[in-house]
Amino acid sequence: MSPARRKSRRKNRHKIGAMLERDLHSGVLGALLRANRDAIVVIDSDKRVVEFSASAESTLAWERDEAIGRPCAEILRCQDVDGGLLCDGGCPLDPILRERAERSTLPTLITSKTGDVNFLESDYTATAAPGGGGVHCVGVLRNAEEGEWIGSFGAETKRLLSLGTISAGIAHEIRNPLTGIRTTIQYVLKHLDSNDGNRESLTASIKELDRIEAVISDFLAYARPPAPRRRLCHVHRILVESLALARESLESAGIELVTDLEEELPKLNVDANMIREVFLNVIMNARDAMRRKGGTLRVSSWLSPRSNRSEPNSVRFAFSDTGPGIPEGRSADIFEPFISASAKGLGLGLSISQRICRAHGGLISASNNADGGARFTVILPLPPASRPKEQDEKRRATDRAEERVPVGAGKETE
C-alpha cells in the first residue's frame, strides 16, 4: 500500500472517529436535556442561545426552535428586583465572558414569553465551545424561592398534604357552629337591658368569635385558595383604595404615608379583590413592624423595566418601611406559613399574598433597605394586549427575518 493511501485511510478513520464521538456526545447531551427537571440553557460567547432544554421550554414558554439562535436578552430578559435589565449591567454571564471566571451564580427575575415572572437562580458554568471557538456558558435555572423535596422527603410531603386536607375540613366544620353561637349571643344582647352587667361579657365574646372567624378564614384561604377571577383593572386605583382603607390605622400607629405613584399605568388582567388583599397584607405587615416607634411607609409604583420604556413587561409596587427590618436568617422563610412576628393570627398573610401573586404570573419579594427597614416588592405582569404595538411588530419582523436568515448569519450581538 502506498504511503499516500495509508495516509488517506488514517485521515478517514480520524474523521469517522470524530463523527462517532460527536454523535455520542450529542446523544448524551440530548438525553440529559430531556431528562433534567431544571431548566438548562447554553449560551455562546456572543450571548446567543445555542441549546434549550425541555424544562426550559415549560418554564419560560419558548419553544426550543424559537429560542436557539436568539440573543439571550430576548429569551431570558433577566432583571433585578427594581426592574433594571441586567443586560445593562450585572449580567450573570459577565464574570465568565469578561473576567474568565469558571462559574457564576446569581438570583434573577426572568420573564417568560407569556409574561409570567419567575424568581430563578441562574447558575452558569464555563466550558469550551465545540471546535475551540470561544466559551459556552451552561446555565441551570432553578427556583430561587423553594427547593424540591426528593427521596424520603416525598412520603413526608404527601403526609403533610393529607394533614392539610383533613385540617381544612375540620376548620370548615368548626366554622359552621361558630356562626350559630354568634347569632345566639347577638339575639340575647338585643333583649338585655342597656344597664345589664352581662352585656360587657357577651360583647367581648362576640369579639373573640370574630377573631376565631378571621383565623379560620385565613387558614382556609391558604389551604384551599380560590382561582383568580380576572378582568382588566386599573391596579393603580386598587392600590389607592387599599391605602385609603389603611390610612386611619397607619395614622393611629404614628406612621407617615409617603407615595410616589406613576400615573397612567396600563390595565392589568387581575382579580381585584385578591390584589387588594395582597396590598393590605403588605401594608398591615409594615404597620405592625413600626407600631411601637412609628415611622414612614413609602409606597411607589412604576412600569418595568425602567431602562427600556418602549418594551415594558410588568408593573412593580414597592412598600418600604423604616421599621427594624427582616431579622438576619429570616429572609428565606418570611413567606412560609405559620411564621409571624405578631402574637395575633396564624402568620398566613404573606404566604397567601405570595400564592396570589404566583397565581397571577407575578411574585412578591422581600429585602432590607440599605438605610434600615424592610422593603416588599410586588411584581405583576402586563397582559400581551397592553404591550406597545411597535414591540409586537418588532418581534414579528424579527421572526420573519430569522425565518429567512440562517442562525448566526448577519445577526447583531446583544
PELIN-V245168 format. One record per backbone hydrogen bond with DSSP energy under -0.5 kcal/mol. NH is the residue of the N-H (numbers start at 1). CO is the residue of the C=O. If there is no record, write none. Layout:
NH/CO
NH/CO
This chain:
6/2
7/3
8/4
9/5
10/6
11/7
12/8
13/9
14/10
15/11
16/12
17/13
18/14
19/15
20/16
21/17
22/18
23/19
24/20
25/21
26/22
27/23
28/24
29/25
30/26
31/27
32/28
33/29
34/30
35/31
36/32
39/141
41/139
42/51
43/137
44/48
47/44
49/70
50/42
51/42
53/40
54/33
55/33
57/53
58/54
59/55
60/56
61/57
67/63
68/64
69/49
70/67
72/47
74/71
75/71
76/72
77/72
79/109
80/84
83/80
86/78
87/78
88/85
89/86
91/86
94/91
96/93
97/93
98/94
99/94
100/96
101/95
104/124
106/122
108/120
109/79
110/108
110/118
111/76
112/116
113/60
115/112
117/361
118/110
118/116
120/108
120/118
121/142
122/106
122/120
123/121
123/140
124/104
124/122
125/138
126/102
127/136
129/134
132/129
133/130
134/132
136/127
137/43
138/125
138/136
139/41
139/137
140/123
141/39
141/139
142/121
142/140
144/119
153/150
154/151
156/152
157/153
158/154
159/155
160/156
161/157
162/158
163/159
164/160
165/161
166/162
167/163
168/164
169/165
170/166
171/167
172/168
173/169
174/170
175/171
176/172
177/173
178/174
179/175
179/176
180/176
181/177
182/178
183/179
184/180
185/181
186/182
187/183
188/184
189/185
190/186
191/187
191/188
192/189
196/193
199/196
201/197
202/198
203/199
204/200
205/201
206/202
207/203
208/204
209/205
210/206
211/207
212/208
213/209
214/210
215/211
216/212
217/213
218/214
219/215
220/216
221/217
222/218
223/219
224/220
225/222
230/228
231/270
233/268
235/233
237/234
238/234
239/235
240/236
241/237
242/238
243/239
244/240
245/241
246/242
247/243
248/244
250/246
251/247
252/248
253/249
253/250
254/251
255/250
256/254
256/295
258/256
258/297
260/299
262/301
268/233
270/231
270/268
272/270
275/271
276/272
277/273
278/274
279/275
280/276
281/277
282/278
283/279
284/280
285/281
286/282
287/283
288/284
289/285
290/286
291/287
291/288
294/290
295/254
297/256
298/296
298/320
299/258
299/297
300/318
301/260
302/316
304/314
305/83
308/305
311/308
312/309
313/304
314/304
315/380
316/302
317/378
318/300
319/376
320/298
320/318
321/374
322/296
324/289
330/327
333/330
334/330
336/333
339/336
339/347
340/338
352/348
353/349
354/350
355/351
356/352
357/353
358/354
359/355
360/356
360/357
361/358
362/357
363/379
365/377
367/375
369/373
372/369
375/367
376/319
377/365
378/317
379/363
379/377
380/315
382/313
386/383
387/384
391/388
392/388
393/389
394/390
395/391
396/392
397/393
398/394
399/395
400/396
401/397
402/398
403/399
404/400
404/401
405/401
409/406
410/408
414/46
